[in-house]
Structure formats: C-alpha cells, structure tokens
Amino acid sequence: MNMKAIWAAGAVAAAICALGATAEAQPKAEPRSAMLQKLVDCRKITDEAGRLACYDQATAALDQAEAKGDIVVVDREQARKVRRQAFGFSMPSLSLFEKGETQEEIQNVQGVVAEARINNAGKWVIKLQDGATWAQVDPGELHRNPKPGMTVKIRQASLGSYLMSIDNMGAFRARRVE
C-alpha cells in the first residue's frame, strides 16, 4: 500500500471518529409531547373523513391543554427573551428553548439599576429593572454608590464568572442571585 492510500485511509478514519464524537457531544433532542404527536399522526390517515375527525379531536385537545397550561406554546422570540432573562443562571433545561436554531451564545447583557443596597457581608446587591438581582462577589469597593437609573453592563468572564460595570465604572465580579 502506498503512502497516499495510507494517509487517505487515516484521514477517513479520523473524520469518522470526529463525526461520532460530535454526535455524542450534542444533546439528545427532547421527544415531542404526546398531544403534538397525536396531531402529527393524523396525517397518516388516508380516509379523508377519518383524517378530518382525527385533526378536529387532536386540535381540540391541544387547544384545551394550552388553555389549562398543560402545554405551553412558545415562539422563537419568546424563547430568546427567556434565555436573556436567565442570563447568569446555570439551567440545562433551557436547551428546550433552543430547538430548531443555532445556539445563541449570550455573553453580555445590559440593564438599569432599580434598587441597590449593601448586604450583611458588606457587598452590593443590585436589582435591575427587569427583575434580575446580582450580588457583588469580590471585596473591592465601588468608586460611586449605585443608584436607581444607572446603566449596568454584565458580561461573562472566565470560569463561569461574571463582571458587572455600573455607569462605566470599573468592573467587579458578581453572581446572579434572583
């Protein structure tokens, strides 16, 4: 066997291994809800009257379940909003909101201070207008006291930590608490 053939065989084997590793690394897709699957299965019925009856029954059940809150229908924009609101929390179940699109990596958010106070440990606790609450982690003091209306920038830092900057003051480490 010549060197080109050996190299080509090695490249093909490496590519197959890489594809296998990629497939294993990707999270397994969530199964469809039983109610949605029943609706989709109606397409398989060849008899027109039976198919229509199936659709009517499945859509009525789906509509009733959605009205009761047993099923929640979320459009793509609502899913993006949820991911932004959850910025700073580690929640693996959020993969549900990424179905059908490339994962949008949110690395920073902006907000406005609603409330600011110092906790018992002498660290700042900042509540934003969107309801997110962040607590100072590092021991440093801020140049100015945060006040309602000040702009906040929070960005992902290394090792799962976050840096918060208020009104373009120096950044400090913070963690999401609410």
VMD Tcl script that builds the backbone (N, CA, C; Angstrom):
set m [mol new atoms 534]
animate dup $m
set s [atomselect $m all]
$s set {name element resname resid chain x y z} {
  {N N MET 1 A 0.866 -1.176 0.000}
  {CA C MET 1 A 0.000 0.000 0.000}
  {C C MET 1 A 0.905 1.229 0.000}
  {N N ASN 2 A 0.599 2.201 -0.888}
  {CA C ASN 2 A 1.460 3.386 -0.933}
  {C C ASN 2 A 1.072 4.392 0.146}
  {N N MET 3 A 1.914 5.401 0.363}
  {CA C MET 3 A 1.734 6.380 1.436}
  {C C MET 3 A 0.443 7.189 1.252}
  {N N LYS 4 A 0.088 7.533 0.014}
  {CA C LYS 4 A -1.144 8.303 -0.215}
  {C C LYS 4 A -2.362 7.510 0.238}
  {N N ALA 5 A -2.384 6.240 -0.058}
  {CA C ALA 5 A -3.516 5.399 0.335}
  {C C ALA 5 A -3.589 5.264 1.849}
  {N N ILE 6 A -2.446 5.109 2.491}
  {CA C ILE 6 A -2.422 5.001 3.952}
  {C C ILE 6 A -2.904 6.310 4.576}
  {N N TRP 7 A -2.407 7.432 4.037}
  {CA C TRP 7 A -2.803 8.740 4.564}
  {C C TRP 7 A -4.298 8.965 4.367}
  {N N ALA 8 A -4.831 8.607 3.187}
  {CA C ALA 8 A -6.257 8.784 2.903}
  {C C ALA 8 A -7.098 7.916 3.842}
  {N N ALA 9 A -6.682 6.690 4.080}
  {CA C ALA 9 A -7.425 5.811 4.983}
  {C C ALA 9 A -7.415 6.371 6.402}
  {N N GLY 10 A -6.272 6.904 6.812}
  {CA C GLY 10 A -6.171 7.517 8.139}
  {C C GLY 10 A -7.057 8.741 8.260}
  {N N ALA 11 A -7.103 9.559 7.213}
  {CA C ALA 11 A -7.941 10.765 7.225}
  {C C ALA 11 A -9.417 10.397 7.309}
  {N N VAL 12 A -9.823 9.363 6.557}
  {CA C VAL 12 A -11.218 8.922 6.602}
  {C C VAL 12 A -11.558 8.389 7.995}
  {N N ALA 13 A -10.678 7.609 8.581}
  {CA C ALA 13 A -10.919 7.070 9.921}
  {C C ALA 13 A -11.018 8.197 10.944}
  {N N ALA 14 A -10.141 9.203 10.836}
  {CA C ALA 14 A -10.183 10.343 11.761}
  {C C ALA 14 A -11.480 11.117 11.603}
  {N N ALA 15 A -11.929 11.285 10.365}
  {CA C ALA 15 A -13.175 12.015 10.122}
  {C C ALA 15 A -14.364 11.264 10.707}
  {N N ILE 16 A -14.380 9.948 10.560}
  {CA C ILE 16 A -15.473 9.146 11.113}
  {C C ILE 16 A -15.472 9.226 12.629}
  {N N CYS 17 A -14.306 9.164 13.242}
  {CA C CYS 17 A -14.213 9.285 14.700}
  {C C CYS 17 A -14.684 10.659 15.153}
  {N N ALA 18 A -14.301 11.699 14.420}
  {CA C ALA 18 A -14.713 13.058 14.781}
  {C C ALA 18 A -16.220 13.213 14.664}
  {N N LEU 19 A -16.811 12.630 13.616}
  {CA C LEU 19 A -18.267 12.702 13.468}
  {C C LEU 19 A -18.950 11.975 14.606}
  {N N GLY 20 A -18.432 10.830 14.995}
  {CA C GLY 20 A -19.014 10.081 16.106}
  {C C GLY 20 A -18.929 10.864 17.402}
  {N N ALA 21 A -17.785 11.507 17.642}
  {CA C ALA 21 A -17.617 12.296 18.864}
  {C C ALA 21 A -18.548 13.498 18.859}
  {N N THR 22 A -18.721 14.120 17.685}
  {CA C THR 22 A -19.617 15.273 17.593}
  {C C THR 22 A -21.049 14.854 17.861}
  {N N ALA 23 A -21.448 13.712 17.301}
  {CA C ALA 23 A -22.818 13.250 17.504}
  {C C ALA 23 A -23.070 12.936 18.971}
  {N N GLU 24 A -22.071 12.373 19.648}
  {CA C GLU 24 A -22.246 12.061 21.065}
  {C C GLU 24 A -22.265 13.310 21.921}
  {N N ALA 25 A -21.519 14.339 21.512}
  {CA C ALA 25 A -21.417 15.551 22.330}
  {C C ALA 25 A -22.684 16.399 22.257}
  {N N GLN 26 A -23.461 16.248 21.184}
  {CA C GLN 26 A -24.666 17.050 21.049}
  {C C GLN 26 A -25.762 16.486 21.936}
  {N N PRO 27 A -26.521 17.393 22.600}
  {CA C PRO 27 A -27.583 16.899 23.466}
  {C C PRO 27 A -28.667 16.192 22.663}
  {N N LYS 28 A -29.237 15.175 23.257}
  {CA C LYS 28 A -30.299 14.415 22.603}
  {C C LYS 28 A -31.551 15.282 22.530}
  {N N ALA 29 A -32.191 15.277 21.369}
  {CA C ALA 29 A -33.394 16.086 21.180}
  {C C ALA 29 A -34.510 15.610 22.107}
  {N N GLU 30 A -35.238 16.571 22.644}
  {CA C GLU 30 A -36.375 16.243 23.501}
  {C C GLU 30 A -37.458 15.590 22.642}
  {N N PRO 31 A -38.109 14.552 23.144}
  {CA C PRO 31 A -39.191 13.942 22.368}
  {C C PRO 31 A -40.394 14.883 22.307}
  {N N ARG 32 A -41.175 14.743 21.265}
  {CA C ARG 32 A -42.386 15.551 21.132}
  {C C ARG 32 A -43.370 15.190 22.228}
  {N N SER 33 A -44.208 16.145 22.568}
  {CA C SER 33 A -45.259 15.832 23.534}
  {C C SER 33 A -46.235 14.865 22.877}
  {N N ALA 34 A -46.895 14.054 23.691}
  {CA C ALA 34 A -47.832 13.056 23.173}
  {C C ALA 34 A -48.965 13.723 22.395}
  {N N MET 35 A -49.436 14.888 22.879}
  {CA C MET 35 A -50.544 15.569 22.195}
  {C C MET 35 A -50.130 16.065 20.816}
  {N N LEU 36 A -48.937 16.616 20.707}
  {CA C LEU 36 A -48.464 17.078 19.404}
  {C C LEU 36 A -48.261 15.891 18.478}
  {N N GLN 37 A -47.736 14.801 19.003}
  {CA C GLN 37 A -47.523 13.616 18.180}
  {C C GLN 37 A -48.851 13.074 17.650}
  {N N LYS 38 A -49.911 13.095 18.474}
  {CA C LYS 38 A -51.226 12.647 18.007}
  {C C LYS 38 A -51.714 13.510 16.843}
  {N N LEU 39 A -51.494 14.806 16.936}
  {CA C LEU 39 A -51.887 15.718 15.856}
  {C C LEU 39 A -51.112 15.397 14.583}
  {N N VAL 40 A -49.818 15.216 14.693}
  {CA C VAL 40 A -48.973 14.900 13.535}
  {C C VAL 40 A -49.364 13.550 12.929}
  {N N ASP 41 A -49.698 12.591 13.794}
  {CA C ASP 41 A -50.064 11.264 13.306}
  {C C ASP 41 A -51.354 11.269 12.489}
  {N N CYS 42 A -52.169 12.292 12.644}
  {CA C CYS 42 A -53.409 12.368 11.860}
  {C C CYS 42 A -53.120 12.390 10.358}
  {N N ARG 43 A -51.948 12.883 9.968}
  {CA C ARG 43 A -51.592 12.936 8.543}
  {C C ARG 43 A -51.511 11.554 7.926}
  {N N LYS 44 A -51.266 10.540 8.722}
  {CA C LYS 44 A -51.103 9.181 8.220}
  {C C LYS 44 A -52.428 8.533 7.829}
  {N N ILE 45 A -53.539 9.094 8.272}
  {CA C ILE 45 A -54.850 8.504 7.991}
  {C C ILE 45 A -55.228 8.830 6.549}
  {N N THR 46 A -55.514 7.799 5.764}
  {CA C THR 46 A -55.807 8.001 4.337}
  {C C THR 46 A -57.266 8.370 4.085}
  {N N ASP 47 A -58.157 7.892 4.901}
  {CA C ASP 47 A -59.576 8.219 4.757}
  {C C ASP 47 A -59.784 9.688 5.139}
  {N N GLU 48 A -60.342 10.479 4.221}
  {CA C GLU 48 A -60.475 11.923 4.454}
  {C C GLU 48 A -61.336 12.253 5.669}
  {N N ALA 49 A -62.455 11.566 5.819}
  {CA C ALA 49 A -63.338 11.833 6.956}
  {C C ALA 49 A -62.650 11.455 8.270}
  {N N GLY 50 A -61.951 10.338 8.265}
  {CA C GLY 50 A -61.234 9.902 9.461}
  {C C GLY 50 A -60.100 10.860 9.814}
  {N N ARG 51 A -59.380 11.329 8.765}
  {CA C ARG 51 A -58.280 12.272 8.991}
  {C C ARG 51 A -58.810 13.583 9.560}
  {N N LEU 52 A -59.926 14.076 9.008}
  {CA C LEU 52 A -60.515 15.326 9.498}
  {C C LEU 52 A -60.996 15.160 10.944}
  {N N ALA 53 A -61.614 14.032 11.239}
  {CA C ALA 53 A -62.078 13.776 12.610}
  {C C ALA 53 A -60.877 13.714 13.571}
  {N N CYS 54 A -59.806 13.083 13.116}
  {CA C CYS 54 A -58.593 12.997 13.929}
  {C C CYS 54 A -58.037 14.392 14.205}
  {N N TYR 55 A -57.939 15.220 13.148}
  {CA C TYR 55 A -57.441 16.598 13.314}
  {C C TYR 55 A -58.337 17.395 14.269}
  {N N ASP 56 A -59.644 17.276 14.077}
  {CA C ASP 56 A -60.567 18.009 14.949}
  {C C ASP 56 A -60.379 17.610 16.408}
  {N N GLN 57 A -60.283 16.308 16.660}
  {CA C GLN 57 A -60.119 15.822 18.027}
  {C C GLN 57 A -58.761 16.243 18.601}
  {N N ALA 58 A -57.692 16.106 17.809}
  {CA C ALA 58 A -56.345 16.427 18.298}
  {C C ALA 58 A -56.180 17.930 18.533}
  {N N THR 59 A -56.713 18.767 17.640}
  {CA C THR 59 A -56.572 20.217 17.830}
  {C C THR 59 A -57.413 20.694 19.008}
  {N N ALA 60 A -58.575 20.098 19.220}
  {CA C ALA 60 A -59.404 20.474 20.369}
  {C C ALA 60 A -58.683 20.112 21.676}
  {N N ALA 61 A -58.076 18.935 21.720}
  {CA C ALA 61 A -57.339 18.514 22.920}
  {C C ALA 61 A -56.126 19.412 23.153}
  {N N LEU 62 A -55.424 19.758 22.068}
  {CA C LEU 62 A -54.256 20.631 22.167}
  {C C LEU 62 A -54.662 22.026 22.632}
  {N N ASP 63 A -55.747 22.543 22.086}
  {CA C ASP 63 A -56.243 23.868 22.467}
  {C C ASP 63 A -56.651 23.884 23.945}
  {N N GLN 64 A -57.339 22.845 24.382}
  {CA C GLN 64 A -57.769 22.759 25.776}
  {C C GLN 64 A -56.568 22.650 26.718}
  {N N ALA 65 A -55.571 21.853 26.338}
  {CA C ALA 65 A -54.369 21.695 27.171}
  {C C ALA 65 A -53.598 23.013 27.252}
  {N N GLU 66 A -53.543 23.755 26.162}
  {CA C GLU 66 A -52.847 25.049 26.168}
  {C C GLU 66 A -53.594 26.047 27.045}
  {N N ALA 67 A -54.924 26.035 26.985}
  {CA C ALA 67 A -55.730 26.945 27.802}
  {C C ALA 67 A -55.556 26.654 29.294}
  {N N LYS 68 A -55.396 25.368 29.654}
  {CA C LYS 68 A -55.208 24.991 31.062}
  {C C LYS 68 A -53.765 25.166 31.518}
  {N N GLY 69 A -52.847 25.350 30.590}
  {CA C GLY 69 A -51.438 25.495 30.948}
  {C C GLY 69 A -50.692 24.178 30.979}
  {N N ASP 70 A -51.334 23.089 30.527}
  {CA C ASP 70 A -50.650 21.801 30.487}
  {C C ASP 70 A -49.608 21.765 29.370}
  {N N ILE 71 A -49.848 22.556 28.321}
  {CA C ILE 71 A -48.901 22.706 27.219}
  {C C ILE 71 A -48.680 24.192 27.041}
  {N N VAL 72 A -47.434 24.562 26.855}
  {CA C VAL 72 A -47.101 25.961 26.635}
  {C C VAL 72 A -46.509 26.090 25.245}
  {N N VAL 73 A -47.058 26.987 24.460}
  {CA C VAL 73 A -46.554 27.231 23.118}
  {C C VAL 73 A -45.711 28.499 23.176}
  {N N VAL 74 A -44.471 28.385 22.727}
  {CA C VAL 74 A -43.533 29.498 22.791}
  {C C VAL 74 A -42.969 29.720 21.399}
  {N N ASP 75 A -43.043 30.974 20.907}
  {CA C ASP 75 A -42.430 31.248 19.614}
  {C C ASP 75 A -40.949 31.575 19.811}
  {N N ARG 76 A -40.214 31.660 18.730}
  {CA C ARG 76 A -38.771 31.845 18.789}
  {C C ARG 76 A -38.377 33.118 19.542}
  {N N GLU 77 A -39.104 34.203 19.338}
  {CA C GLU 77 A -38.781 35.464 20.018}
  {C C GLU 77 A -38.999 35.337 21.531}
  {N N GLN 78 A -40.051 34.650 21.935}
  {CA C GLN 78 A -40.286 34.425 23.360}
  {C C GLN 78 A -39.159 33.570 23.957}
  {N N ALA 79 A -38.689 32.582 23.195}
  {CA C ALA 79 A -37.595 31.734 23.669}
  {C C ALA 79 A -36.323 32.551 23.860}
  {N N ARG 80 A -36.039 33.445 22.924}
  {CA C ARG 80 A -34.858 34.311 23.058}
  {C C ARG 80 A -34.973 35.190 24.299}
  {N N LYS 81 A -36.165 35.698 24.560}
  {CA C LYS 81 A -36.381 36.550 25.734}
  {C C LYS 81 A -36.113 35.762 27.022}
  {N N VAL 82 A -36.562 34.515 27.068}
  {CA C VAL 82 A -36.340 33.674 28.249}
  {C C VAL 82 A -34.845 33.445 28.455}
  {N N ARG 83 A -34.117 33.154 27.374}
  {CA C ARG 83 A -32.673 32.934 27.507}
  {C C ARG 83 A -31.970 34.189 28.022}
  {N N ARG 84 A -32.400 35.371 27.560}
  {CA C ARG 84 A -31.792 36.616 28.036}
  {C C ARG 84 A -32.129 36.846 29.509}
  {N N GLN 85 A -33.367 36.578 29.896}
  {CA C GLN 85 A -33.766 36.773 31.289}
  {C C GLN 85 A -33.028 35.820 32.219}
  {N N ALA 86 A -32.638 34.662 31.710}
  {CA C ALA 86 A -31.958 33.666 32.539}
  {C C ALA 86 A -30.444 33.849 32.532}
  {N N PHE 87 A -29.947 34.884 31.859}
  {CA C PHE 87 A -28.506 35.141 31.809}
  {C C PHE 87 A -27.940 35.171 33.223}
  {N N GLY 88 A -26.900 34.405 33.457}
  {CA C GLY 88 A -26.280 34.356 34.772}
  {C C GLY 88 A -26.674 33.140 35.577}
  {N N PHE 89 A -27.728 32.459 35.165}
  {CA C PHE 89 A -28.136 31.228 35.836}
  {C C PHE 89 A -27.660 30.045 35.014}
  {N N SER 90 A -27.301 28.974 35.691}
  {CA C SER 90 A -26.929 27.745 35.016}
  {C C SER 90 A -28.142 26.837 35.032}
  {N N MET 91 A -28.808 26.726 33.892}
  {CA C MET 91 A -30.035 25.935 33.824}
  {C C MET 91 A -30.018 25.083 32.564}
  {N N PRO 92 A -29.606 23.822 32.670}
  {CA C PRO 92 A -29.521 22.983 31.480}
  {C C PRO 92 A -30.849 22.791 30.776}
  {N N SER 93 A -31.965 22.940 31.464}
  {CA C SER 93 A -33.265 22.727 30.830}
  {C C SER 93 A -33.593 23.819 29.822}
  {N N LEU 94 A -32.782 24.874 29.746}
  {CA C LEU 94 A -33.040 25.927 28.770}
  {C C LEU 94 A -32.805 25.444 27.344}
  {N N SER 95 A -32.193 24.272 27.150}
  {CA C SER 95 A -31.998 23.752 25.809}
  {C C SER 95 A -33.335 23.579 25.099}
  {N N LEU 96 A -34.397 23.455 25.840}
  {CA C LEU 96 A -35.736 23.370 25.278}
  {C C LEU 96 A -36.034 24.595 24.422}
  {N N PHE 97 A -35.489 25.752 24.808}
  {CA C PHE 97 A -35.753 26.994 24.096}
  {C C PHE 97 A -34.811 27.212 22.923}
  {N N GLU 98 A -33.950 26.257 22.632}
  {CA C GLU 98 A -33.005 26.402 21.539}
  {C C GLU 98 A -33.315 25.461 20.387}
  {N N LYS 99 A -34.401 24.736 20.479}
  {CA C LYS 99 A -34.754 23.761 19.454}
  {C C LYS 99 A -34.951 24.436 18.111}
  {N N GLY 100 A -34.305 23.897 17.093}
  {CA C GLY 100 A -34.523 24.378 15.740}
  {C C GLY 100 A -33.696 25.584 15.343}
  {N N GLU 101 A -32.788 26.045 16.176}
  {CA C GLU 101 A -31.940 27.159 15.767}
  {C C GLU 101 A -30.548 26.961 16.328}
  {N N THR 102 A -29.607 27.635 15.723}
  {CA C THR 102 A -28.256 27.548 16.251}
  {C C THR 102 A -28.247 28.238 17.602}
  {N N GLN 103 A -27.477 27.687 18.511}
  {CA C GLN 103 A -27.468 28.227 19.865}
  {C C GLN 103 A -26.902 29.634 19.855}
  {N N GLU 104 A -27.673 30.541 20.389}
  {CA C GLU 104 A -27.257 31.932 20.502}
  {C C GLU 104 A -26.507 32.069 21.818}
  {N N GLU 105 A -25.237 32.320 21.725}
  {CA C GLU 105 A -24.431 32.447 22.937}
  {C C GLU 105 A -24.546 33.879 23.428}
  {N N ILE 106 A -25.181 34.040 24.552}
  {CA C ILE 106 A -25.323 35.366 25.146}
  {C C ILE 106 A -24.127 35.563 26.066}
  {N N GLN 107 A -23.328 36.551 25.771}
  {CA C GLN 107 A -22.137 36.773 26.572}
  {C C GLN 107 A -22.211 38.051 27.384}
  {N N ASN 108 A -23.192 38.881 27.120}
  {CA C ASN 108 A -23.350 40.089 27.927}
  {C C ASN 108 A -24.773 40.598 27.830}
  {N N VAL 109 A -25.175 41.309 28.855}
  {CA C VAL 109 A -26.488 41.940 28.880}
  {C C VAL 109 A -26.332 43.345 29.451}
  {N N GLN 110 A -27.331 44.148 29.181}
  {CA C GLN 110 A -27.357 45.495 29.735}
  {C C GLN 110 A -28.661 45.682 30.475}
  {N N GLY 111 A -28.635 46.559 31.436}
  {CA C GLY 111 A -29.834 46.821 32.206}
  {C C GLY 111 A -29.735 48.161 32.907}
  {N N VAL 112 A -30.711 48.397 33.765}
  {CA C VAL 112 A -30.786 49.644 34.516}
  {C C VAL 112 A -31.043 49.287 35.976}
  {N N VAL 113 A -30.329 49.962 36.872}
  {CA C VAL 113 A -30.474 49.718 38.302}
  {C C VAL 113 A -31.868 50.150 38.749}
  {N N ALA 114 A -32.579 49.256 39.432}
  {CA C ALA 114 A -33.864 49.585 40.048}
  {C C ALA 114 A -33.655 49.866 41.529}
  {N N GLU 115 A -32.834 49.022 42.180}
  {CA C GLU 115 A -32.524 49.161 43.608}
  {C C GLU 115 A -31.078 48.745 43.824}
  {N N ALA 116 A -30.449 49.336 44.822}
  {CA C ALA 116 A -29.093 48.941 45.203}
  {C C ALA 116 A -28.982 49.042 46.716}
  {N N ARG 117 A -28.406 48.000 47.315}
  {CA C ARG 117 A -28.234 48.005 48.773}
  {C C ARG 117 A -26.990 47.215 49.119}
  {N N ILE 118 A -26.513 47.408 50.327}
  {CA C ILE 118 A -25.368 46.642 50.824}
  {C C ILE 118 A -25.912 45.556 51.748}
  {N N ASN 119 A -25.455 44.313 51.525}
  {CA C ASN 119 A -25.929 43.195 52.344}
  {C C ASN 119 A -25.129 43.091 53.642}
  {N N ASN 120 A -25.422 42.074 54.445}
  {CA C ASN 120 A -24.749 41.881 55.745}
  {C C ASN 120 A -23.251 41.646 55.610}
  {N N ALA 121 A -22.810 41.150 54.461}
  {CA C ALA 121 A -21.387 40.874 54.241}
  {C C ALA 121 A -20.651 42.111 53.724}
  {N N GLY 122 A -21.373 43.226 53.584}
  {CA C GLY 122 A -20.746 44.448 53.096}
  {C C GLY 122 A -20.591 44.495 51.586}
  {N N LYS 123 A -21.324 43.657 50.866}
  {CA C LYS 123 A -21.265 43.603 49.392}
  {C C LYS 123 A -22.537 44.214 48.812}
  {N N TRP 124 A -22.385 44.772 47.623}
  {CA C TRP 124 A -23.536 45.374 46.948}
  {C C TRP 124 A -24.452 44.303 46.376}
  {N N VAL 125 A -25.740 44.534 46.496}
  {CA C VAL 125 A -26.765 43.712 45.859}
  {C C VAL 125 A -27.531 44.664 44.953}
  {N N ILE 126 A -27.523 44.358 43.661}
  {CA C ILE 126 A -28.109 45.237 42.653}
  {C C ILE 126 A -29.298 44.546 42.007}
  {N N LYS 127 A -30.462 45.161 42.115}
  {CA C LYS 127 A -31.653 44.650 41.428}
  {C C LYS 127 A -31.869 45.509 40.195}
  {N N LEU 128 A -32.033 44.852 39.052}
  {CA C LEU 128 A -32.243 45.556 37.794}
  {C C LEU 128 A -33.729 45.730 37.529}
  {N N GLN 129 A -34.048 46.618 36.622}
  {CA C GLN 129 A -35.453 46.877 36.297}
  {C C GLN 129 A -36.149 45.655 35.725}
  {N N ASP 130 A -35.403 44.745 35.101}
  {CA C ASP 130 A -36.032 43.541 34.548}
  {C C ASP 130 A -36.269 42.468 35.614}
  {N N GLY 131 A -35.903 42.762 36.883}
  {CA C GLY 131 A -36.144 41.831 37.984}
  {C C GLY 131 A -34.941 40.992 38.365}
  {N N ALA 132 A -33.912 40.949 37.517}
  {CA C ALA 132 A -32.711 40.177 37.841}
  {C C ALA 132 A -31.981 40.830 39.011}
  {N N THR 133 A -31.492 40.006 39.935}
  {CA C THR 133 A -30.757 40.519 41.082}
  {C C THR 133 A -29.369 39.895 41.090}
  {N N TRP 134 A -28.366 40.742 41.213}
  {CA C TRP 134 A -26.970 40.333 41.196}
  {C C TRP 134 A -26.296 40.783 42.482}
  {N N ALA 135 A -25.380 39.970 42.979}
  {CA C ALA 135 A -24.641 40.307 44.194}
  {C C ALA 135 A -23.157 40.397 43.885}
  {N N GLN 136 A -22.508 41.389 44.475}
  {CA C GLN 136 A -21.069 41.565 44.336}
  {C C GLN 136 A -20.371 40.379 44.988}
  {N N VAL 137 A -19.327 39.874 44.338}
  {CA C VAL 137 A -18.592 38.729 44.850}
  {C C VAL 137 A -17.238 39.161 45.399}
  {N N ASP 138 A -16.529 40.008 44.667}
  {CA C ASP 138 A -15.176 40.371 45.098}
  {C C ASP 138 A -15.208 41.449 46.184}
  {N N PRO 139 A -14.103 41.604 46.895}
  {CA C PRO 139 A -14.090 42.504 48.045}
  {C C PRO 139 A -13.906 43.989 47.717}
  {N N GLY 140 A -13.658 44.329 46.482}
  {CA C GLY 140 A -13.358 45.718 46.136}
  {C C GLY 140 A -14.511 46.677 46.391}
  {N N GLU 141 A -14.155 47.929 46.621}
  {CA C GLU 141 A -15.168 48.969 46.810}
  {C C GLU 141 A -15.446 49.644 45.476}
  {N N LEU 142 A -16.651 50.147 45.311}
  {CA C LEU 142 A -17.012 50.848 44.087}
  {C C LEU 142 A -16.639 52.325 44.216}
  {N N HIS 143 A -16.337 52.949 43.090}
  {CA C HIS 143 A -15.958 54.363 43.096}
  {C C HIS 143 A -17.119 55.261 43.512}
  {N N ARG 144 A -18.316 54.863 43.101}
  {CA C ARG 144 A -19.535 55.605 43.469}
  {C C ARG 144 A -20.590 54.598 43.858}
  {N N ASN 145 A -21.506 55.007 44.703}
  {CA C ASN 145 A -22.601 54.124 45.089}
  {C C ASN 145 A -23.598 53.996 43.938}
  {N N PRO 146 A -24.010 52.762 43.622}
  {CA C PRO 146 A -25.013 52.572 42.580}
  {C C PRO 146 A -26.353 53.183 43.006}
  {N N LYS 147 A -27.025 53.793 42.044}
  {CA C LYS 147 A -28.320 54.418 42.313}
  {C C LYS 147 A -29.305 54.023 41.214}
  {N N PRO 148 A -30.597 54.029 41.540}
  {CA C PRO 148 A -31.598 53.722 40.510}
  {C C PRO 148 A -31.423 54.627 39.288}
  {N N GLY 149 A -31.566 53.995 38.127}
  {CA C GLY 149 A -31.440 54.721 36.875}
  {C C GLY 149 A -30.074 54.587 36.222}
  {N N MET 150 A -29.062 54.150 36.968}
  {CA C MET 150 A -27.727 53.972 36.399}
  {C C MET 150 A -27.727 52.756 35.463}
  {N N THR 151 A -26.931 52.841 34.410}
  {CA C THR 151 A -26.855 51.739 33.451}
  {C C THR 151 A -25.879 50.681 33.946}
  {N N VAL 152 A -26.192 49.443 33.627}
  {CA C VAL 152 A -25.401 48.291 34.064}
  {C C VAL 152 A -25.037 47.468 32.841}
  {N N LYS 153 A -23.799 47.018 32.803}
  {CA C LYS 153 A -23.349 46.068 31.786}
  {C C LYS 153 A -22.792 44.859 32.522}
  {N N ILE 154 A -23.246 43.680 32.130}
  {CA C ILE 154 A -22.774 42.436 32.743}
  {C C ILE 154 A -22.267 41.558 31.610}
  {N N ARG 155 A -21.065 41.041 31.790}
  {CA C ARG 155 A -20.500 40.179 30.747}
  {C C ARG 155 A -19.933 38.923 31.367}
  {N N GLN 156 A -19.929 37.880 30.560}
  {CA C GLN 156 A -19.350 36.626 31.007}
  {C C GLN 156 A -17.854 36.780 31.093}
  {N N ALA 157 A -17.284 36.248 32.154}
  {CA C ALA 157 A -15.838 36.248 32.327}
  {C C ALA 157 A -15.364 34.789 32.318}
  {N N SER 158 A -14.167 34.560 32.766}
  {CA C SER 158 A -13.623 33.205 32.732}
  {C C SER 158 A -14.208 32.335 33.844}
  {N N LEU 159 A -14.144 31.048 33.601}
  {CA C LEU 159 A -14.545 30.028 34.579}
  {C C LEU 159 A -15.959 30.208 35.106}
  {N N GLY 160 A -16.868 30.659 34.255}
  {CA C GLY 160 A -18.277 30.773 34.637}
  {C C GLY 160 A -18.603 31.962 35.510}
  {N N SER 161 A -17.689 32.887 35.645}
  {CA C SER 161 A -17.969 34.072 36.461}
  {C C SER 161 A -18.480 35.212 35.579}
  {N N TYR 162 A -18.924 36.280 36.222}
  {CA C TYR 162 A -19.487 37.427 35.512}
  {C C TYR 162 A -18.882 38.717 36.056}
  {N N LEU 163 A -18.701 39.692 35.175}
  {CA C LEU 163 A -18.202 41.004 35.558}
  {C C LEU 163 A -19.304 42.026 35.334}
  {N N MET 164 A -19.535 42.861 36.336}
  {CA C MET 164 A -20.564 43.893 36.262}
  {C C MET 164 A -19.895 45.257 36.297}
  {N N SER 165 A -20.377 46.132 35.445}
  {CA C SER 165 A -19.907 47.508 35.419}
  {C C SER 165 A -21.128 48.412 35.505}
  {N N ILE 166 A -21.078 49.398 36.403}
  {CA C ILE 166 A -22.203 50.319 36.580}
  {C C ILE 166 A -21.758 51.707 36.158}
  {N N ASP 167 A -22.494 52.306 35.238}
  {CA C ASP 167 A -22.173 53.636 34.707}
  {C C ASP 167 A -20.704 53.757 34.307}
  {N N ASN 168 A -20.199 52.743 33.633}
  {CA C ASN 168 A -18.827 52.709 33.109}
  {C C ASN 168 A -17.749 52.831 34.182}
  {N N MET 169 A -18.103 52.535 35.433}
  {CA C MET 169 A -17.077 52.449 36.478}
  {C C MET 169 A -16.328 51.140 36.266}
  {N N GLY 170 A -15.284 50.921 36.990}
  {CA C GLY 170 A -14.548 49.675 36.883}
  {C C GLY 170 A -15.437 48.478 37.149}
  {N N ALA 171 A -15.130 47.383 36.508}
  {CA C ALA 171 A -15.945 46.175 36.643}
  {C C ALA 171 A -15.595 45.424 37.923}
  {N N PHE 172 A -16.592 44.753 38.478}
  {CA C PHE 172 A -16.392 43.902 39.647}
  {C C PHE 172 A -17.104 42.585 39.416}
  {N N ARG 173 A -16.624 41.533 40.097}
  {CA C ARG 173 A -17.246 40.215 39.950}
  {C C ARG 173 A -18.590 40.204 40.644}
  {N N ALA 174 A -19.553 39.558 39.988}
  {CA C ALA 174 A -20.908 39.453 40.535}
  {C C ALA 174 A -21.480 38.092 40.157}
  {N N ARG 175 A -22.492 37.687 40.900}
  {CA C ARG 175 A -23.197 36.443 40.572}
  {C C ARG 175 A -24.683 36.712 40.628}
  {N N ARG 176 A -25.417 35.988 39.835}
  {CA C ARG 176 A -26.875 36.144 39.783}
  {C C ARG 176 A -27.471 35.434 40.987}
  {N N VAL 177 A -28.322 36.142 41.758}
  {CA C VAL 177 A -28.947 35.529 42.926}
  {C C VAL 177 A -30.453 35.387 42.751}
  {N N GLU 178 A -31.053 36.152 41.911}
  {CA C GLU 178 A -32.512 36.043 41.629}
  {C C GLU 178 A -32.754 36.349 40.178}
}
mol reanalyze $m
mol bondsrecalc $m
mol representation Tube
mol addrep $m
